[in-house]
Amino acid sequence: MTAFDEELVFKALYETFPDPVIILDAARIIRSANPAALAQFGYAADAFIGQPARLIYADDSEYARRLHNRAANVDERIARTSTYSYVRRDGSTFSGHLRTTPLVDASGRELALIGIIRDVSDLAKAVLERQRASDMLDAALDVMPEGFAIFDAEERLLVYNRAYVTICGPAGPLLRPGMTAEEILLLAQRAGHYPEALPGNPDWPAWVAHRLQDFRQPDNRAKIYRYATTDG
């Protein structure tokens, strides 16, 4: 039976690992790179090994941010703090999420740093496009003259537009995502926003209950509710 060769297994994993793996020494010089790293950055091994780590960063400020995060012991398992802009040999750039593992001696002195870089360009692009779509939706909602609001299954406010703020009267400036429909209705009612359910009217609890019933079980028929008017 052939003896288990840990070094051979590690070498096989290193060379076939799908993400770029780069090993730096304590002086931040590239000492090793797997085939995926050479392919991602577009270098032959002899033009990559021995170069400073700055080579792979898109610009000085990006490399400075990396050094700052390293000095500050930033948790690099968190994508938002460890995604950097990298540059290939041909000048093209990509966003990469860096995961690092230090190699230390018995005294705790760092000897080398193993970095795994995962290309997240497509993810970053998707996030940007989703944000743009969200911004466009927000802008469209805000120019609508009708009040618009979305509540979740627990009747908590998720999204609303400017017209909805106006419709809610005194409750409008206090609107926050997470407020329930009942909380919003009671805020406006207690401030006298609904002439048919003024605070001193003994029938106001029934009116509020009817409004909530319409909210929870709409019958798809148009309803007209009167609001108080303000001077000015």
N, C-alpha and C positions, 0 to 999 in steps of 0.2 A: 504494500500500500504506500503510495507516495505521500511524503510528509506535507503538511499544510504550510504553505509559504506565504506568510502575511505580507511580506514586501512585494511579492509578485501580485497578490490580490489588490493591494493598495495601488500599485502601478496601473493595473488594468482599470480600476475604478476611476483613477485620475485621468487617464487618457481617453476614456469613453464617456466621462461625465458630460451631459449635454450643455451645461452652462459654463461660461468662462471661469476658470480658476487661475488665480495669479498669486504667487508667493513672493513677498517682499522681505528683505532683511531689515535689521534695525535702523539702517540708514535710509530706508524707503527706496531701495534699489530693487528692480525686478530681478529675481533670481530663478524663477521658473514660471512656466505658463503651459497650460494644457492645450491640446489641439483646438478646442472650442474657443479659447481665448485668442489664439493666433488668428483663427478664421474670423472672429468677430471684429477684431481690430485691424485685420488686413496686413499683418506683418509676417515675415519669415522669422524663425526662431533667432537667428544670429543678429537680426536688426531690432529685436525686442528685448531679449535677455540682456541684462546689464544696464538698461536704461532707467532713469529715475521715474518714479510713479507719476510725476507730473505729466509725462508723455500722454497718458490716456485720458486726461481731463480736458474738457472743452476749452477752458480758459483759466487764467490765474485766480479769478475770484471763486470759481467752482472748486479749485484745488485748495484754496485758503479755507473755504467752508468745510471741506473734508478734514483738514488739519485741525480746525477749531473744534469740530465735533469729536474728533479723536482725543484731543487734549481734555475736553470736557467730559469724557467718558459717556457720550450720548449712547442710549440704548439703540443699537443698530438693527434690532429685530423689528423696529417700527418703521414701516415703509416711508412715512412722511418725513422722517428725519434722516433717512439714509438713501435717498434717491438723488443721484447726481447726473449731470450732463457729461457724457463721455464723447471722445472724438476718435474716429478711425484714421488710418493712415491717409486715406483719400480726402480727408477733411470733412466728411459727413459726420453728423452727430446723432446720438441716441440717448434716451433716458434709461438709466440702469439702477436697479435696487441692489445695493451693496450689503453683503453679509460677511462679517469678518470673524476669524478665530485666531487669537494670539497663541504663539508657541513660546513657552517660558521655561527657564531652567529651574533647578531646585531652589534657588534663592529668590525666585519670582521675577528675575530679569527677563525682559522680552527679547527673544532671539529672532523671531520672524513673525510674519503676519500672513495668514491665508485669507484671501478675499475671493468670494464668489459673487459674480455680477450677473444679474438676471435682466435681460432686456425687457423693459416695460413700456416701450414707446407706444405700442398699440393701446395699452391700457391708459396711458397718460392722454393719448389722443381721444379715446372714448370718453374719458372724464371731462376733457375740455369741451367736446361736442355736446355732451349732456348738460354741462353748465350753460353753454350758449343757448341751447334749446330752452332750458329753464328760464334764462333771462328774457328770451323772446316771449315766452308764455306769460311771465310776470308783467312785461310791458303791455302785452295785449289785454290782459285782464284789467290792468289799471286804467285803460282808456275806455273800457266798457261803461256805459251809463247805468247799467243794471248792477245791483248788488250781487256778488258771487262769492260763495263760500263752500268749502268741502269739509265734511266732518267724517271721522272714522266710525267704526262699528260701536264704539263706546261713547259716541256723541261728542268727541273732542275735536276742537277746531284744528284743521291742518293747514288750509290755504284760504286766503280771502283777498278781495281787491279793495281799492280805495272807496268805491261806491258803497260797499258793504259797511265800511267804517262809518260813513255818513248815515246810513240807514239805522245803525245801532245807536245813534244819538249819543247820550252821555256815556254809554258803554264803549263807544268807538275808540277813544284814545287809550282805553284800558285793555283792548283786545290783545291777546297773546296766544300763539299756538299752544294747544293743550287745554284751553278753557273749554268747559262743556257748554252745550247749547242752553241748558238751564241756567248756568251761571251768567251767561251773557244776557239772557232774557230778564232775569231778576235784577241785574245791575241797571238796565234801562228802565224797567218798571219802577223800581224804587226811586229813581231820579225823576219820575213823572213824565217819561217819554211817551207813554201810551194813555191818551185821554180816556179811553174806555176802562182803564185799570189803574186809576190813580191810587196812590198809597192809602188815602183815607176811605176809599170805596170798599165796603165790606164784600163786594163781589169779586175783588181783584184775584183772590186765589183760584176761583173757578175759571176766570179769564185766562190766567197763566196756564192752568191745567189744560184748557182747550187748545191754546197755542202749542203746547208741547205735544199734545195728541196729534195735531196737524203735522208737526215736524216728524214725529215718529211713524205715523201711518198716513202719509199723504194720499188723497183720493184723486189727484191729478186735476182737480178743479181749481180755477183761479180764485184766490182769496184777496180781499182788500182790507188792510189794517191801517188805521189812522195813527199818525205820529204827531207829537207836539211840535209846534213851530217855535223858532227862536228869533228874536229881534236881531237886527244887525245886517 
